Amino acid sequence: MMEIKLTYFKDNGKYYAAGSFLLDFCSFHTIVERVLRMHHEGRLPGLVEGGGKGMFVLIQPPDGKGGDGVPHLLWPIERE
């Protein structure tokens, strides 16, 4: 298992909160897809149910196995 760390920013760029979740070892592409789905469904860890749709989400690549990516920023849902 690996810990996926997420950082949330308001649409004005200010820090809002952080969250994390555990996931079986996989590629960073799979991690981004999973977080994107959670973002659209409003189920982001560290936020209330339905929260986060108006926020940027920064995905930190995990250390070690499966850490083949670079940080990835998801845009707020309203801007997509």
Number of C-alpha atoms within 10 A of each C-alpha: 11 16 15 18 16 22 19 24 19 16 16 8 10 11 13 14 15 16 13 15 13 10 12 10 16 14 15 21 12 12 21 20 11 12 20 18 13 16 24 15 14 17 17 25 20 16 15 10 11 13 16 26 21 16 24 24 24 19 23 21 21 20 12 9 11 18 15 13 16 11 12 15 15 16 18 18 15 9 10 6
